[in-house]
Amino acid sequence: MSEHTIDCLFIGHNEMKFEEYLNKVEKMGKDSGAYRDLNLSFVKYKDRMYTAPDLYNKFYSKVNPNDRVSKPLAIGNTFSLTIAYLGTYLYRRGFSIDYVNSFQNDKQKLADKLKNNNILTIAIPTTLYTSMFPILEIINFVKRYNTTAKIIIGGPFIATQMKTQDETIVQDLFKTIGADYYINNSEGEGALVELLRAMKSGAPVHDIKSLSFKDTNGFRTNESVFENNSLDENSVEWKLFSDDIGKFVAVRTSISCPFSCSFCGFPQHAGKYRTCSIESIERELNRINELGQIQSVSFIDDTFNVPKERFKEILRMMIRNKYKFKWNSHYRCQFADRETIELMKESGCEGVFLGIESGNQTILQNMNKHAKLDDYRKGIALLNEYDITTHASFIIGFPGEDEETVKDTIAFIEETKPTFFRAQLWYCDPFTPIWQERKKYGITGSQFEWKHKSMDSRRACDIIDSIFLTVKNSIWLPQNNFEFEGVFQLLHRNMELGQIKKFVNAFNQGIKNKLTKEYLNEINEDAIIDIKQSIYSEKFHENNDSKLLISSDEDLFMMEAGFDLE
């Protein structure tokens, strides 16, 4: 082992190998809400299951076998803001840090770090996890190469389990996962610092707030206290991570959300809505711009454009600085006006995620959305006018939903024509405000298996399949390891938006084959040809080949395209 000592090694997101994840979800039953939700994100090709990025990577590598620069298409290509933020937080307080950004992509690098360094602790954030399976895979891997480092787990997954499950279930969960410490806090930076200080000095951990740790009777849980960590005082020092960042980073300018939608538990987890100053945002964006490699910044605030005047000042600041990168964000389009959209376009906005949720006003009221459909329509129309790519998200099956409200949502999508859209099954989370009204709506069950007075999850799944098959004026965006983020990654691989649309439409055709029982559930040859055309168009242009004589057989396709297979 080397003399290099690491106080805290962060392990980034684990996007499990899809077929392993699929096998776990299949065990819940192919009629389960979880499986049917996932079923709209993969296709069968030559007896293997592929997500959209899997197929892209397969065919891209075929035509670019010597490309050692471009990473495989995956959401892990955006550098983890959790690692960047927590790593900076610890570094400024005198701790040594290290990290791997993507567990799956960086396994060999992680194994080398685990074997060759003196590591005090390993931290596994759970920002994007909804089950323990990815966490278990990481821990099993860690213990294969290092048995001395103490494992710390914190973040939303842990906080949710501790707030929604009884003590017996939590104890069993902690024992099954097998970590040494668990931090139960929506933020938890302070608790992590206190734990590291105690471990380095040999002090006891019994009084550290928001901490669960092993004792003689299982896991002891200390009182959880609210942490108020200022974003202004803890902005990311991006140079610490410049060797591994790549082209994509995420930035947040606020904590929590100023709204209280009844289907969402985020404000309950994150506490009071807090924003950082525009001066602080400018300093951080300047650091990112100075790196010279960042092509796209994702603002991950739940509500980036509220308050409106603050948002406009941020846009004017970005225009003034003439940043080299493009940007995207979540956006509440009911607050759109022409001046704002013009500023967005001038400042480099490449796209926005729209949490529309429903095309029926009564359902929006049930959701406590505080939005009017006419304002949504005006906002989407302006975004379309200025060629800002949009992804509209909808929830199907929320309490009060029935066949008629669904028709309104379908009509809204067809009328407003967002670039992309997705309709997903309502997730009945006991930690959301609607749970307090379960008697009013007759809600029984939870998660993806539920029923209420006007619909159940099985019927909602049928409706979602129908929406997928019938909507014409917007393109369904696959979810697993792709989503809206995948669109921007493809744009920055020099695919034009028209190519991306062709790629996604062709992939979706494979799902339609599956739903309608055509072609033995396998994606058809025409769809594969369209996928290849969308991916290879740049190469065809370079080779001045206009014939596009394409076969679904890879070798024949490549020869017809004029590529040297040797």
N, C-alpha and C positions, 0 to 999 in steps of 0.2 A: 504493500500500500504506500502511496506517495505521502509527502509531507503536506500536501494541499489540504487545508481544513475548511470545511463548508459548514456554516452554522445552519443554513436552511436551503435545501434543494427543492425547488418547485417542479411539479410534474403537470404539464398542461393537459388539455382535453383529450380524452380517449374516445375517438369515434370508432367503436368496435367494428371489426370486420363484419360486413353486412350479413353474410350467410350465417355467422354465429349468432348475431342478434336476431335474425329472422327465425332461426330454430327456437330461440327462447320465447319469442312472441307466438310462434305457431303452437307452442305447448298450452297457451291460454285458450286455444280453439280458433278455428278459422271463421267462426261466427262471432267471435269476440270483437268488441269495438276497437281494441288495440290493434288486432290483426287487420281488420278491414280499413282502418286508417292508414296503416303501413302498406297495404296492398296497392294503394294508388301511387306508390313511389318506386316500384321496381318492375322489371320485365324479365322474361325468360328468353335467352338467346343461346342456342346450341347447348341446351340442357344445363345452363348455368343461370343464376339469378344476378341481375345487374341493376344498380341504381343509375341515375343519369350520369353522375361523374365517373362511375365505373366504366360505362360504355365510352364516354369521351376519352378517358385515359387509355383504354384498350386501343382505340383506333388512332389516337394522337401518337402514341408510342410506336405504332406500326409505321407511320410516315416520318417520324422524327426519332429514329432509334438511337442517335448519338447526342440527343439533347440532354445535357447534364445540368442545365441552368434552370429550366422551368420545372417547378414542383408539380406533382400530380394534382389535378383539380380536387380541392377539398376545402371544407370550411376552416380547417386547421391552418390554412395559409395566411389567414389574418392573425397577426401576432396577438397572443393572449393579453388583453388589457388587465385581467386579474393578476397575471404574473408581473406585468410591467408596473402596475400600481403597488402591489404588495412588496415586490422586489425593491422598488425605490424607497418605500416606507421603511423597510428594514435597513437598507444600505445607509440611509441618512441617520439612522440610530446606531450605527457602528457595527452592524452584523455583516458577515460575509455571506454571499448568496450565490446560487447557481440555478440552472433551470434547463428543462427541455420543453419546447413549446407544444409539440404534438407527440403524445405517447406512441401512437402507431407508427408515425413517420420517423421517429427518433429513437427507436428501441435499441439499436446498437450503440448509439451515443449514450443513452441512459445506462446501459449495461456497463460501459467503460467507466462512466462516472461512479457508479455504485461500487465497482470492483477496485478502483484505483485512487479513491479519495477518502479522507477521514471525514465522514458526514455525521453531524450531530443530529439533525432532524430532516425529515422529508415531509413536505406539505402538499396535500392533494386538495385543491379547490374543487367545489362541486357546482359551479355556476350553471352548467348546462345539463346536469344529470337529473333524470326523473326516476331512475331505478339504481339499485346498488350494483348491478352487473358490471358496468365499466369500472367501478371502484375496486371491486374484487379482482378483476383482471390485473389492474395496476399493482395492487398489494401482493398478489401471488408472484408477479414478475419481480418486484423489489426484493422480496424475501428469498428469491432464488439466488440473488447476487450479493445481498447485504443483510446481515442479521443483527447488526448492532445499532443502526440508525433508528431513532424513534419516529413513528409515523403519526402525523397530525392531519386530521380531516376537519374541514369547516365549510361554511358557505350555505347557500339556500337549501340544498337537499337535506343537510343535517338539521338546520333550523326548522324546516317544515315537518320532518319526522318527529322532532321533539315537541312541537306544538300540536300535532294532530293525533299522535299515537299514545297509548297508555304506557306506563313505566315498564311493564313486562315485555311488551313488543319492542320498546327502545333498547332494553337490556339485551334481548335476543339479537337485535339488529347489530348492535355494537360488537357483540361477541362473534357474530358471523363475519362481519367485515374484517375484524382483527387488527384495527389500528390501536395505538397506545393512548392517544388523546383526541378528543372531539371538542370543537369550539362551537357553542350554540349562540350565535349572534348574527344579526343581519349584516354587520360589518366585520367586527372581530379583529381588526388590526391591533388594537390595544391589548387584547387578550393574548394574541400571538407574541407580541413583544414581551409581555410579562412572563409567559411560559419560557421563552428562549433565555431570558435573563436568569430565571430560576434554575434552568437546566445547566447553564454555563457556570453558575456560582455554587451549584449543589444545594440550593435552598429548596424548601418544600413547596409543593404546588397546591396545597390544600386550600389556600385562601384566594386563589386566582378566580376572578369572576368569569362567568360564562364558560367554564371549563368542566368537561367530564373526563374522568381518568379512572384507571383500575385501582381497586382496593380489595380488601379481603372478601367482600361480598358482591363482587361484580364491578359495576361502574358507579362511581359516586359523581353526582351532578351538583355543581355549585350554582348559586343564584346567577341568573343572566341579567346583565345590566345594559342599558342603552349606551352606545358609544356615539359621540358626536365628532366625527373626524372631518375636518375642514378640507374641501377640495382645493381651495386657494393655497393652503399651506402644504399640500401633499400632491402637487402635480407631478406627473411622470418625468423622470430624467431619461429620455429616450436613448441617449448615447450609451447608456449601460447595456443596451440590447442591440446595438446597431449591427453587430456581426450576423445576427440571426433574423432580423425583422422581415426582410424581403420587401414586397411592394405594398402590403396592406396592413393598416393599423386601425384600431378602434380607440375612440376618445369619448369620455363622458363629461358633460358640463353641469350635471345636476345629480342629486340623489333622490330617489323615490319618485312620486308622481303627484301632481296637484289635483288629480281627479280620483273618483272612488267608484269605478265601474263595478257592478255587482258580481261579475264573473271573474274578477281578478283579485288575487290576494297580495299583489306586489306592494301597495302602500302599507298594508298591515305588517309585512316583513320589514320594509325599508324605513318606516317611520315618517317623520315630517319631511315635506318637500323642501329641498335646499338647493340653491344654485351657486356656482362660483362666478367670480367677477369676469367681465369681458377682458380686463387686463391680464388676468391669469390665463384665460383661454388663448389670448394672443401670444403670450410667452410660450405656451405649450405648442401651439401650431407653428410658431417660428422655429422651435427646436426640431419639429418633424420636418419642416421644409428644408432646414439646413442639412439634414441627412442626405438629401439629394436623390434618394432612391424610392421614396414613397409616391405611389401613383394614385392611391385611393384611401380616403379616410372615412370610416363609418362612425357617425355620431350615434351612440347607442342609448342616449337618453330616451326614456319612455315617451317623453313629450318635449322634443327639441324646440318647437316653435311657439312655446308658451313660457312667459308672457310675450305677446306679439312685438312690442317695442324693443325688448331685449333681443329678440331674434333678429329684428331688422338691424340693430346695431352690430350684432355679430357678423351679419352678412356684409355690411358696409366695411367693417374691419377687414374681412377676408378679401374684399375687392381692393381695398387700399394697399394691402400687402402683396397682391398679385401672386398668390401661392401657385406652385407648380402642380399640385395634386388636385384631383377631383374629389367630390364628397357625396355621401348619401346619408340618409337618416330616416327615423320614424317621423311621421308628419301628420298632424291633425288638420285635414283639408277643409274643415268647416270654418277655419280662421283664414283661409286664403283670400288674398286680394291681388289685383294686378301689380301693384307696386312691389309687394313681397315676392311674387313669382318672378318678376323681372330681376330683382336683386338675387334671388336664388340662382337663376340661370347665369347671370353675369359672374357670380362668385364661384361657379364651377360645379353646381349641383348636377349629378348624373342620374339620380333617381331617389324615390321616396317610397317607404312602406306605409300603407294606409290601413289602419285598423278600423275599417268601416263596420264590420261585424254583422249588420243586417240591413236589408233594403225595406224593412217595414218599421214605421214610426212607433207603433205600440211596443214592438220588441226592443227597440232602442230605449224606450222609456223604462221597460222592465230591467234593462241592463244598466240603467242610470247613466247613459252615455252623454246626456246634455248636448245633443246634436240634432240638427234638423236635416232631413233628406235633401231639401232644396239647397242648403249650404254645401252638402257633400257634392251635389251635382255641379254646382258652380265651381267648386274647388278643383274637381277632377277635370272639368272642361278647360280651365286655365292651365293646369299642368300639361294636358294633352296639347294645347295650343302652343306651348313653349317647348314641346318635345322633351319634357322631363319624364323619364321612364317611371311607371307606377306599378306597384304590386298591391292589390286590394285584398285584404283578409276578411273572411266571413266565418261566423260560427253558426252551425246548424243544430237545432234541437234545444236551444235555451228555453227555460220555462216560459210558457205562453205560445211557443212555436206550434204551428199546425200547417196543414197543407196550403192554406191560403197565404199565410205569412211567407212561406217559402217561395210561392209564386212571385210575390213582390220582390224578394231578393234576386231571383233569377231575372226578372224584368229590369231591375236596377242595374245589374251587371251588363246586360245586353244594351241598355240605353247609354250608360256612361262610358263603356269601353275602356276600362283600365288596361294598360299594356299586358299585365299578368294578373292572375287572381288565384286564390285557393279558398275552398270551403272546407272547414274541418269540424269534426264532431265535438260538440260541447263536452268539456271535461268537468265533471261534477266534483269540485274540490271542496271538502268540508271547511277549508280555511278561507273561503271567500264570503263576501256579504250575503250572497243569495242563499247560502245555507241557513241563515237565520230566518228565511221565509219559506222553508221547506214544507211546513204545514199548509201554508196558503196555496202553494202550487202542487201539493201532493207528491213531493219529491221522495223517492225511495232509491236505494242503491247509492253508488258513488263512483268516482273516476270515470272510466269509459262504459260502465254498465249501470244504467239508471232508467228510471221511468218517472213521468209526472202526468198530470191530468190530461195533457193534450198530445203527448208523444212519448215514445221510448227510444232507447239508443239503437235498437235494431232497425226501426223504421227510419231513424235519422241517417243511418248508414246507407240504407237503400236510396234515400233522397240524394245524398252526397254523390253516390255512384251515378245517379241520373243526371245531376248537375254536371258532373265531369263529362258525361257522354253527349250532352245536348247544348251546352253554352257555345255560341259561335263567335261572339264579338270580343272575347278576351281569351288569353291563353293560360290554361292551368299550369301552375308552376310546381314541379315535384319538390318534395320536402326533404327526404333523407339525405343529409350531407350536401345539399345543394341550396334550395330556397333562393331568396333574393340575392344573397351574397354571391352565389354562383354566377349570376348574370354579370355582376361587376368584374368578377375574376375573368370571365370569358371576354368581356369588352377590353380588358387590359392585356389579353393575349392576342389582340388585334382582330378579334372576330367582330364584325359589324352586327348591329342589333338585328338586322334581317336574317343573318346567318344563325344567330342565337334562337330567334323565333322558329326557324326551320328545324333546328336541332331539337328544341323542346317539343314542338308539334310532332315530329317523327317519333320521339321517345314516347309521347303520350299515345301515339297510335298503337304502340305495343301493349300499353295498358288496356286500351280499348279492345284489342284482340282478346286479351285475357278476360275482360268483363263480359264480352259478347260470345265467348267460347269459340272464337274463330282461330284457325291455324293451329289447332291443338294447344291453345294458350300461349303460343310463341310469337314473338314479334315477327312481322312478315318481311319479306325481302325488300319490298318497296320502301318500307320505313328505314331499314338498315342502309339502303342506298342514299336516302335523304340525309341520314345522320352523317354518313361519310362525306357527302357533298358539302355539308355545312362545315365540317371540320377541315376538309382538305382544300377548300376553295382558294386559300392563300397560296398553297403549293401549286395548284393548277395555274394560278395567275403567274407565279414565278416561272413555271415551265412553258408558259404561252400555249397551254393545251386548252383548246376551246371545245373539243369533241365531247368531253365528259362521258366517255363510254364506260359505264360503271357496272360492275357485277357485285353481288353480295359476297362472292368468294374473294378473300383478301388478296391473295397472290395475283389472281386474274385482274382484280381491280387495279392493283398497283402497276401491273405491266401496261394496262390500257391507259393509265394516267401518265405513263412515260417515266416512271421511277425505276432506278436500278436496284433490283432486289439483291444483288450481290453485295 
